[in-house]
Each structure stands twice: as structure tokens, then as C-alpha cells.
Amino acid sequence: PAGLKNIGNTCYLNSILQCLFSILPIRKAVMSYGDGATWNEGAQLGRRDGGRLLTKDEIGVALKFVELLKRLFEALISQRVEGWAAKKVRKSSGGHPLASNSAAVPPAVAPDRELADMLLLRVNGSGPSNASSTYAPAPGSQQQQQQDVDECMAQCVGLLVHALPPASLMDSSDQTGDLSGPDDTWIFQLLAGKLELTTERTGPSQDGDSEKPLNEAFLNLNLNIPDETADINDCIDAFFAPSAVAATNDGSSSQAGPSADAMDIVDSSQLVRRSRLRDAPPVLCIQVQRVQFDMATMRAFKVNSHLRLHERISLTPYRHFDGAAAAHSRRHELQQRLKAVNEHLRMLQVPVQTAANTSDGAPVSVVSALERVQAFMTGVHRWADLDAAQPLLADLPESTAALTQQAAAVSSQVSEMAAALSQARERWEHERTQARSELDAIYADVPDDDMAYTLHAVFIHSGQTPEFGHYWVYIRDYDREKNLVRWLKFNDSNVSVVDASEIFRDAPRPGEESANPYYLMFVRSEDLDATADLGV
């Protein structure tokens, strides 16, 4: 496959374009532009964005976007065909098809600048709070550069929806006609799902009073990472877990902090918000919420915790309220135990302070610190026996024997404490390993039903802060003839085949702790053949 040239801070855009190309329904629809059936080439009015009727200019911009996207896809296909033909020629002449890397890799394609600007510019101050809306800019709106995969993806989906013909055309003089919104489009049927949300008051005196369920569309699930050992299933469980809600004076409700665990709530005055997956899309997009805001410093920061991924996941438990807990009560017990054990192990870490810098440094193990103290006190005891130390000790107010006895006593006490904490650490680490192993076994049991999903694409952000860094994407490719799966890494112009362990690793590589999954795309397993295809 051909890469895409970086034309100026467009690494995340290139990753999105390669991923969109790999989604077969989108690629086929884009390649059909001009047939007069799939797209609104006549720029007929009748489609809405939210409650607003799209103008002819907005439709024109969207159609231009599809036209430019088709041109880019044609270039990518052309490079794939030329690369395939060159490989066949080398094979027929007796040479190994991969003998020359320069000949085997097609030249990178440069995205059109106009196409890039359509996706990289957003309406000033209107970043998406919920990706169920579209974000193509209205004429005359102020725009600014955006640097986020989620917003760029929403912008792309918005433009595609704007370019579609309305389901029913209204007469230009009839302002009450039946207008089309995004929900009726094949794009939303492909990418959008629906959540059902409900809030109820808990407690023996409340009898489970609940509000009317609310349906909410989504283009991606926004998942937090609950702890440093979490995997993707833990994140989904945390998303659908009941959450505590604080009641306000006017009787309305507001979300409580993310640490509130409603599965353990017993306070009768609490409200509990529950959610379930009403409709799951064929292509499930997940935004990993790595960008958080520190209220103390009033600055955004990036959460660089490692996130373990799995090739297959099941969304079956989330069809029902509290589905994960009901289907796997053991699942919740293990998660709670892991949470407690991780907290114990975290408390065994203490910050280090130096004379040159009084601020907290990198934490070290309490056990290691105690062992160092014990070794130091043992050294003091030995030092006191040296002949060279006797003149100094003779000038001290206490006898040498008292000093050595104190050093020996401290060394013994510290040694006992270090040994006790070391045994506790080993026990907790063993408990964590066992709980993690049992939890992974539960997660690995993925039924072959319409809620089984296969990982298709992984967007990686490499950087310590959310303001700077680099993006690339891994995309799954399936060779139907050989029945083989391989993973391709699209890093701007460079495209390479990588081992699956690069995606499904238990810990980051040393020195690469800030390179982590930022955006994920899963495809319903039963729809893989009809949905995911790199065209290679």
C-alpha cells in the first residue's frame, strides 16, 4: 500500500484518510461519486445539520470534499496496482518480490491541500462535545486549526453526510416539508450507535423511582482508563457501569466524579445513572480519553497509561442495564479486587526529594528505600569497628558501644519492616496476577454473535503532552486467499508490515511510554468481509 505525504502537521489526517480508505462501504461510495445516485451532485436542498437547513454553498463544499476524496482514493488505488504489477514482473523474472524495498513500496501520495483544509479547519469555539452532531463549518464562520483525531473524524463524517441527497425533497416555497437529518443516512447506519440512559433514585424508601429513559446517538464511545493495569474491556466496563449522580436543589441531576462507584452505593439520597447499548453500529469507534484537565494548574495534560488491547471483544453484556455485572458478577468482584491491590501497591511507592530539587521526584519502592537504610546502618556498624574511626568516636559524648548498638538495632528493625513489606508486595502482586488472569479469561470468552467485534485500526499518539506529538495508525489486513491476518503500520509516507505483538503488548517498550492508543476502530466480526478491506 502507498503512504501519504505529510504536507504540514497532517500526520493525524493521513491516519484518518488511510483508515477511511480501508472501510469498504465508504470507499465504494466515494468511488461512485458522479453517478448521480449516491451523492447529491445536483445540490438539491432538503438536508439538515441538527435543526438547521443546509445552504447550497455548504452542500457545494461537501460535494467538493467527496470529489477530492475520490481523487485521493484513485491515486492510492493506482499506486497499489502499479506496485502489484511491478511485483509480478520481478517474480516472473526470477527475482524475489521483496528483494528491493524501494521497488516494492509504492511512492507516497500527497493529499490535496484543499482537501486537508476542509478537515483541519473547524468552527472557532465549536469543538464537539458529543460526536453525534456534524461539524462542517457554516459560511462566514471563524475557523481555526484543529489537531485532534476525534474532531477531524467528526468533521469528515459531517462533510460526507452533507454531500448526501435528502431522503425526501421539499418544495423551495414550503418551509414545513419533511427534511432529512443525518440519522437517516447509510453513513450513520454504518458508524453511529445509540445509548439508552436512565436515572433512578436508590434506597429502600425510593422504590426505584426513575426518569424516562433518554436515547442518545454516538459516533464514538469516550472511554476513560480506570487504572494503570486496565485493558480495553476494563474501560468499556467502566463506561457502562452505573455512576453516582448528585441531585441539585431544583430536583435536576448532575454527574458525580468519575471515582464514584454506583455498584457500591447504599446512600438512600443518591441518584444512579445507568446506560445500555440500544443499537451497536457495524463500525464501532472508540476515543480513549487521554486528555484531562488539571484544575490546580488550569492546564490540560495527557494520560500516558498503557492500555492493553485485544483482537476481539464482546458488547453482549451491555445490551441490558447493569449487563456486565449481571452477566459476570465475578467480573465485578475481580475488578474491585484489582482496584484495591493496585492501590496497595501504589502506596508502596514514595517520592524522592533531593537537595538540588525539593519537589517530588520519580517515586521509588518503600521496600527498596528501607533496604537502602538497612544497608546504610549495617555500614555504620562496620565503620565503627575500623581503627581509623576510633579517634573520632572517642570525642563523641556517647560510647562507641552505644552507637554500634543503636545502629545494629535500627538495622534489625528496618530489616524486619522491609521483609514484611516485601512479603506483602509479593502477595499482592500474586493476587493481581491471578485476578488479572481470571478476568482476561472472562473477557476472552467472546460469543460468535452479532455483538462480537474485531479490532480493525489503532491510532497511536506519541508525545508527553496533548499539544505536541505525532500520530500513526495500525490497520488490520486480511488475505482471504491465504487466510492470513497481518497488521500494517501507516506512518505518513512510510508503510510497513509489523508483528501483531506491536499492537497487543502487555507493556510499552522502554523509551516509548508516551506512544499509546488514542483512537480505536472495531468492526462487527460477522461484517468483516463486507466492511473492512485495504484493497491489497
Number of C-alpha atoms within 10 A of each C-alpha: 24 23 24 26 18 18 14 8 13 20 24 25 25 26 26 22 18 23 23 19 23 22 21 18 18 18 20 13 16 23 19 16 18 15 10 11 12 15 23 21 18 12 20 19 21 23 27 17 17 15 9 9 16 17 17 14 12 19 26 17 19 25 25 18 24 24 18 19 23 21 16 21 22 15 17 23 18 14 20 19 16 15 20 17 12 17 20 14 13 17 13 11 9 8 13 12 18 13 11 12 9 9 14 17 22 23 20 19 18 17 22 13 11 12 16 19 13 19 23 24 20 24 17 13 9 10 16 15 8 15 22 22 19 23 26 25 20 15 10 7 10 12 15 12 12 16 19 16 21 24 21 21 23 23 25 25 23 23 24 24 28 30 24 25 23 24 14 13 15 18 12 11 7 8 11 9 13 15 17 22 19 24 15 12 16 14 18 19 16 19 18 24 23 17 21 18 18 18 22 19 22 20 16 10 10 12 10 14 13 15 12 10 14 11 15 14 18 21 26 25 21 19 20 21 22 18 16 14 18 20 20 20 21 23 19 21 22 19 21 24 23 25 25 26 21 16 17 9 6 6 7 9 16 12 14 16 11 12 9 14 15 19 14 10 17 11 12 12 14 17 27 25 24 21 24 23 21 16 15 22 20 22 28 23 24 20 19 22 15 23 16 13 12 10 8 6 8 8 9 15 16 16 19 21 20 21 24 20 19 16 14 20 23 21 20 18 19 25 19 17 20 18 20 23 19 14 14 14 11 15 20 19 14 19 18 13 15 24 17 14 20 18 12 15 17 12 11 17 16 16 12 15 13 9 6 6 9 9 11 11 12 10 13 13 17 19 22 14 16 20 19 15 17 23 15 14 21 18 14 17 20 13 14 18 13 9 8 10 12 13 9 10 15 11 10 10 7 10 11 19 13 10 16 19 12 15 21 19 14 16 23 15 14 21 19 15 17 21 15 12 16 17 13 14 17 12 13 18 17 13 15 21 13 14 20 19 13 15 21 16 11 13 18 15 11 16 14 11 13 15 22 18 26 21 20 27 27 24 24 22 25 20 18 15 16 17 12 10 15 14 26 22 26 27 24 21 20 19 13 9 6 7 7 9 11 13 20 19 22 25 22 25 17 17 19 15 13 13 12 15 9 13 20 13 14 14 13 17 11 6 7 11 15 20 21 24 25 23 23 22 19 23 26 25 23 16 14 19 13 10 19 27 21 20 17 13
